[in-house]
Amino acid sequence: MTLTYGLRLFCLLTVLVGVVYAAVQVALSCGSRYMMRRLDRVGSRHRERILYLLQVAPALLAILVAGLLCFPEYLRHEPAHAAEPVGRITLLLAVLVCVWFGSALLRGLRTALRTIGFARNCRRFGRLMGGSGSAPILALAGAAPPLSLVGFLRPSIVISESLVETGGLNPEALQVALDHELAHARQLDNCKLLSFCFLPRLIGDPWRQAWQLAADCAADDDAAAGDPARSMLLAEALVRAARLVRPSRSTVICAALTRAEAGLAHRIDRLLSPRRAPQSAGKSLLTGFAGMVLLAVGAAAASSPWVYGLCEYILHLGGF
């Protein structure tokens, strides 16, 4: 099929982004066990940041290869006025990548709109209890999860009234639990969760649950601040909140104190028996990852005369 210069360039970049994105995802999935073992020796905040980087790495590398390496070389060597046939396989791959990324985009937009609507309803029907900075505290009857951070740029802390009424959390434990949610707010964890919704997945996602657990552990550490008494109070709040959690298939984004998942026992164990993790493993892992990226970019730049030939080969996959 013969396409104009603009459509031909669009097909090329689409296929390049899709292929590189899928290849990096497969590579990270194959190395997930090794990376997880390395991350076991990393502090919770470093682990959270590394796991987030690993999830967005496929998109960053795909944009780097397609936009900064192949795109300039193709523009430099290809005449802009000539129409040229494109291979059938290339066209098929371009359509599949558009559908793949388009479905992820729609999923992310749908989740964002639902979360924004939920946050508005919480502000409308919740009882204002106070707040800190840009995170007002709202008490809501039957809130699920019982304590969570809702919203993106201007989040609110939503708490179930059963936790603040008589027989709920004592004031000290409640304050530590609120500090946990404020830690999520400072780190923009809801925005990070939203970014995951826009990322297309080729295979299973071994990183998201690990990131959520790491983010919760990091927020626990920020709230406890190394104080054993605050750690005990936070562990108490986790147990109380877990008893109020109801099974649900929520489609909104919120950084909850707990969802009564498998990581709850691990978090309580960390709070009751804190262990200081060395940071060297995290630094070496980040250094190794950055070195691999720089090596790949350097190799591609060194072989730039072949980049245009590679682009032409991709455009002509499957004949005409």
Summary of the structure (lengths in Angstrom):
residues: 320
radius of gyration: 23.8
end to end distance: 6.0
largest distance: 76.7
contacts: 997
relative contact order: 0.16
helix: 67%
strand: 9%
